[in-house]
């Protein structure tokens, strides 16, 4: 992508400006002095936040919305038959997909910290942003989830630091210009695109090659170590539990939802970290953030303070409410490794039972990891399964939720007509069945955890609403 494409441009129009991935870019472009306009089909809190910046927004996507723009940006979710996108492509004005614009924006910052990995990207990016915000650094950020301290999924600051979540799906992260790259882990995922783990590793290797200065990597993860092998012109800093890592977590302790550990840097003690988010995976996520902040020159005391104040990003073990002794939480986990990490973390807490409400996402992932999904979900005391959300796929695999439930000992699901088209009406009937079952079976002391990267979080909202109607508003946290 030509980094100079925005040169001499004044008016940038964004199709789908209310999306969580467009919002931070709109903030940055607006702060840089571009005249930004946008359109969207749905009213959301994010769309209102865009309006609050003084950016004109049109509800509804029409060809005339692009008038006057000298560069047009759209999200990948905009369909090819969208009249506004068709008009854009016929206008003679340059048109960029959102990830292309993100790549150009990353090139503007001398300290672009790009956080990659199959699991933990959003949490680690949010941790970094929280630390820098707490340390009074006027950062810019692009995060895959909402972070309360910055009021959304991104921010635009005046410093030279840009913290950017960097997604490997369809090689999106290869459009970025990282100065500091973080690789948290590499696992078998998005095999509908990558086909093999070796191909995933090759893409991460290319991502490392794009990095201008420093690569922070998980020295305990075999695939990550393979990805960084053979690159000689960068600085490498490893983190993990093993003694060979430059940054290590030692003397780990757990108390309820709180985790504490001591950070060692090249054999020297830096100090103690206390986390308010549970799980061994979050120790590694935070350790990566510690290493990055050390590289950026942030004092350790500020790093420790920022992590102590971090309460998680949106949809990452997000406690929604505690009503009548029942805790409702929501988590984005959608891969067996993520499910395992989250459910093991939940098991370390003092709940009577863990009820996992899981929405499988994409038919291909469900087929490829069927056995692993079953073993992961069996960590819960009870797994309640929704229909598979196909998203971008058709069910050419003839895979259904019952195929998962039948190989589990703790699963409940609600059979649907497998020949019927997966419509919104059918989906929400399924959600209502799931919600009714959970309400009938959850008891005080239980954790109900909705899990998945689709719209299963709507079940959490339904449960909160219905429990509130039954018991009154008690201890609601979101």
N, C-alpha and C positions, 0 to 999 in steps of 0.2 A: 504494500500500500504506500502510495506517495504521501510522505509526511507533510508536504507543503500544500496539500489540497485545500486546506482552510485559509491559506494566505489570500488576502484581499477579499475574503468573504465577510459579509456583514450580517445577513439575515439567514438564520438556520431554522428550518422547520422540522419538527420531530413528530412523526406519525406513531402514535402509541406512547405519548409522552408521560402518561400516568403509570407506566410499568416501573417496577422497582429498579430495573437496570437502566432505565432512561433518566430517572429522577436525579441521580448524582451527576450525570453528564449535563443535564439541563442546568443544574446548580453551577458547575464549573464553567460552562460556556457563558452563562449569564454574568458570573463574576469576572470573566475575562473581557467583558464588554461587547459580546455579540448580542444582536437583537434576536431573541429566540421566540418562536411561536410553536404551537403544538395542537394536536388533536387526539381524542380518545373516544371510545364507545361507551365507557362505563365511568360513573361517578365513584371515586374512591377517596380515601383520606390523602393518598399521595397526590392525586390530581389537584385537590384543594391546596396542598402544600406548594405545588407548582404555581397555582394562581396567586398564592400569598406572596410569592417572590415578585409579582408584577408581570408575569409571563402570560400573554394572551392565549387562551385555550378555547378550542371549538369542540363541543360535544357532538359526536357523529363524524364519520370520515367520508368526506366528499371531495371531488376533484378540485373545486374552487379553493379549498383550504391552502393549497400550496402557492397561491399567487404571491409574487414578490420575493419568494425565497431564492437565494443563490446557492444553497446547498440543502439537501433533504436527507434526513436520517429516518430509518424505520427499524422496528424490532423484527427478529426472526419469526415472531408469532403472526405477523401480518401476512395474510394469504395472498397468493399471486393475483387473485381476481378482485382484490380490494380496489375500489375506484380511485382512491387517493394515491395508492401506490402505482396504479396503471398510469394515472396522470403524471406522476413524478417521473416515471421512466420514459414517458413520451415528451417531456418538457425540454429536454436538452440540458437541464441543470444536473450537476453531479449528484448521484444518489449513493448513500452509504448504508450498509447494515450496521446496527448498533455496535457490534464487536469490532468493526473496522474503525469506527470513531473512537472507541475506548482505546484501541491501540495507538492512535495518533495522540490522544490526550496523555497517555502514559509517557510519550516521548518528550513532553513539555517539562518534566520534573527531573532534576539531577539526582534525586533520591526516590526512584520509583521502587517500592517494595512490593513485589508480586508474590502472592501466597498461593501455591499450588499443592496438589495432592488429591488422591481419590476421596479421602475422608478428612473432615475437619477444617476445610478452607474457610467457611463462613465464620466459625467460632474463632479461629486463629486471627483472621483479619479483624474481627470485632474486638478481640483482646488487644491487638496492636493499636487500634483506633482509640480504645478506652484508655490505654496507658498514655498515649501521646496527648489526648484531650486532657487527662488529669494532670499531666506535666506541663500544661499550658502551651503546648505546641499547636500552632494554627495550621493544622494539617488539612489535606484533601483526602477523601476516601471514597472507595467504591466497594460496597459490601453486599453479599447475597441475602442478607436478612436485616431486619431493623435493629438498630442499636439505640436504646433510650437516651443516652447522654448527648447524642447528636441529632436526635429527633427523627431518625429515618434510616435509609439504607446508604446514605452518603453525605458528604459535606464538601464545601469549597473553601480552602484557606489560602493564606498569603505566603506560607512557608514553601520550601522546596521539597517537602516530603509528600508523597502520594502513596497511600496504602491501598492495594488493589487485589481483590479476589480474582483468581486466575483459573478459569475452568478449562479442563482438557477436552470436554465433549466436542466432537467434530474439529478438534485441533484449534479451538478458538484462542487458546493462550499463545499460540505461535504468531499472533498478530500484535502482541505486546512488545514493549521495549523495557525489559526489567534492568534495573541497576543492581538490585539485591533480589535474588530469587529464593523462595523457601519451598522445599519439597517435603511434605509431611509424611507421605507414604504413597505407594503405588500398588493397586489391587486390580483384580479382574472385574472391570465394569465397562459399560458402554460397548459391549462386545458386538452389538449390532452394527457399530461403526468400525471399531478397531479390529475385530475378528479374533485376535490373539493377544495374550499378555505381552509377548515380545514386541508387537506393534505399539502397544501403550508405552512400553519402556523406551522405544525409539523416539516417540513423540516427546517424552520428558527429556531425553538426551538433547533433542533439538532445542527445547525450551532453555536448557542450561547453556547451550551454545549461543543463544540470543542474549544472554545476560552479560552486562558490560563489566561487572566487578566481582560480586561475591555470591556464592551459592551456599545457603544454609540447608543442610539435609539431615534426614533421620538416619543416623549411622547404624541403627539396629534393624533397619528394614532392608532385606536382601534385594528386592527389586529396585529400591531407590539407589542403593550402592551400585547396582548394575547400570543405572541410568547416568550416573555421574562419572563412571569409569571412562578413561581415555581423554578427558578434557584437561588440558594443561595450562591454559592461559587465564584461569580465574583463581580467586581466593576461595578455598573450601573450608567451611566450619561445620562440624557435625554436632548433633545433639541426640540425647537418648539416655538409656539406663546403663549401657555397657561402659566399662572402664576406659575404652579407647576413644570415647567421644570427648570433644573439648568442653561441651556443656552437658552436665549430668544432673539428674534429680536423685538425691539420696535422702535417707532418714524420713521416709514417707509415712504420714499418719492420716487416719480418717476419723472424723467425728461427725456423725449424721451426714448432712449434705456438704460438710466442709472438709477440704483436703489441704494438708500442709506438707511442704517438703523443703529441703535445703538445696540451693543451687551451688554446684561446683563448676568453676571455670579453670580448665587446665590444672587441676589439682588444688586450686585455691578456693576457699569458701567465700561466696559473694554475699550470702544471707538467706533468710527464710522467706518463702512465698506461702501465702494462704489464699486458697481458691474457694469461692462460694458455689462453684459448679462441680458436680460429682463426676467420678470416673477416672480410671487410669489413662484413658485416651486424652482427657483434658489436661493431665500433667504434661504429656508430650506436646500438646497444642500450646500450652502456656510457656513451656521451655523454649519452643521455637520463637515465640514472641519475645522472651527474655533475651535470647541470643541476638535477634534483630535489633532490639532497642540498645543493647550494649554496643553493637556496631554503629548505631546512629548517635552514640554519645549521651544517651539518657541515663542519669544517675540511677543506681540500683534502688535506692529508696523510693524514687518516683515510680519505678517499674513495679515494685512490691505494692505500693499504694494503689496504682491503677488496677492491678489484678485483684486486689482485695475488694475494690469497688465494683468489679465486673460481675454482673448477675446473669449473663448469657445474652445471646442474640435471639431475635424472634424465631420461634419454632425450633429452638434447640433446648430441649428439656425445659420448656417454658411452662411454669405453673400458672394455670388459668384461674383456678379457684379452689377453695377448701370449704365444702358445704356439708353439714351434718357428719363431719368426720371423714368424708370421702374427698380425696385430692384428685383433681382433674388436671392433667398436664398434656402437652403436645410436643412432638418431636419430629424432625424432618427425616429421620433415618429411613432409608429405602433400599439399602444393600445389606446382605447378611452380616458383614463385618460391623456395620454401623448399628444394626439391631442388637447384635451381641454385646457391643461396648455399652450401649445405652441401657439394656436390660440388666447387665451385670452391675452397672452403677446403681440402678434402682434397687437391686437386691441388697446392696450394702446399706440401704437406708432402713428406717424402722417401720416399714409398712407391713400390715398383716399379709396382704396378697397383692400381687402385681397382675392387673388385667390389661393386656396389650390389645388394642384395637388397631388392626393392621390393614392398610389398603395397598395391595401389590400394585406396582407401577410399571407399565409396559409388559406386553406378552412375552417379548424376547427375554427380558431379564428374569421373568418368572420361570420360564422354561430352563434357562441356563443355570439358575441357582436354586432349583426347586428343593433339593435335599438340604442345601445350606440354609434356606429360609426356614424349613421345618425345624432343624436343630436349633437355630437361633431363637425362634419363637417359643420353643419348648422351655426356654429359661423362665418365661413367665408362668404364673400359676394357671392362667387362663388366657387363651388367644381367641379373640373374636375377629373374624375375617370378613371384609367387604368384597364386593366384586373387584376384579382387576380393572384398573384404569388404563385403558389402552393408549391414551395420549396420541402420539403421532403415528401409531401402528394400527393395522388391521389384524384380526386374530386368525392369521393363516396357520398358526401353530396348534389350533384347537386345544388351547390350555384354559382351564377354568379354576376358580377358587377351590372347588371340590377336590381337584387333583392335589392341592396343597393340604387341605384339611384331612384327607384320607390317609396321609402318611404321618400325621401328628397324633399324639395321645391327649392333647389338651385343647383341641380346636373346636370352635363352634362357628358355623357359617349358615347362611340363609339361601337355600337353593333358588335360583332364578331360571327362567326359561332360556336355556343356552342357545336356542336358535333365534331369540329375539335380538333386535338391534339394541346396542348399548346406548340408550337415550338418557337425557337428563332426568326425565320423569321416572324411568326405571331405577336410575342411580339413587335418587333421593328416597324412593320407596325402600330401597335396600338400606340406606342410611337410617331411616326411621325404624326399621326392624332391629338394626344393630343397637340403636339408642335405647329402644324399649327393653331389649334383652339386658343391656348393661344396667339400666335403672332397676330392673327386677332383681339383679344378682349382686350388685356392688353393696358392700357393707361398710360401716364406719371403720376406719383404719386401713382401708384399701386405697391403692393408687390405680387410677384409670389413666392409661397412657395411650393417646392416639398417635399412630406412627405411619409415616409415609410422606412422599414429596408431592402428592397430588392435592386433593381438596379434603382429605380426611379430617383436617382441622375443623371443618364445619360440624363434624360429629362432636368434637370437644365443646364447641359453642352451643350446640343443641343440648348437650348434657348439662352445661352450666345453667342454661336458661330454664330447663325443666326441673332441675334440682332446686333452683331458686324459687320457682313457682310452688314447689311442694313444701320446702322447709323455710323459705324466707331467705333474705340476703345475709349470708354469714361468711366471714373471712374471705370474701371474693378479692382476688389479687389482680385481675385483669379484666 
